[in-house]
Amino acid sequence: MSTDTMTTTQVNRVFIKATPEAIWNAITQPEWSDRYGYGGKVDYDLRAGGAYKAYASEAMKQAGAAGGFPVPDVVVDGEVIEAEPPTRLVQTFRMLMDPEVAEEGFTRLTYEIEQRAGGVCQLTVTHELEGAPKLQLIVSGSLGETAGGGWAWILSDLKTLLETGSAMDPKDGLNQG
């Protein structure tokens, strides 16, 4: 995907058979965040102006070492703009794993959780990526095996974990191409 055909706002939506509270907890609590997506614990100060940090998992650090690039302890940072548990979280987001991507600065990330019928919730993740073309490629999943599956992978794994109790095997989705 070339940067001239990319959108600066990416919207991802998934329907999950779980409560809003379960989805909120999976997004904001380290004991959940370590179990899906790329792993790694999150740390949220869930008030306006509060800090957000996502930490590298051991698997991320090992993959980085194997690829010849160091992975920092904090891989994403930002600030909480709004927190309305369990339905809405707005924050800034800056990926620190690559110095060039980190230089793009902070983007805006919004999680919206909406209760639907039958015990299903709609989770919408809107990532505003103006001025961050490299991050756009990463979070869209356009880089394939070199950078994972982006938001589509993370949300699919979150859904799988909440509905089945087990995360997906990264080899099942990320490493096929």
Summary of the structure (lengths in Angstrom):
residues: 177
radius of gyration: 15.5
end to end distance: 15.0
largest distance: 48.2
contacts: 537
relative contact order: 0.20
helix: 36%
strand: 29%
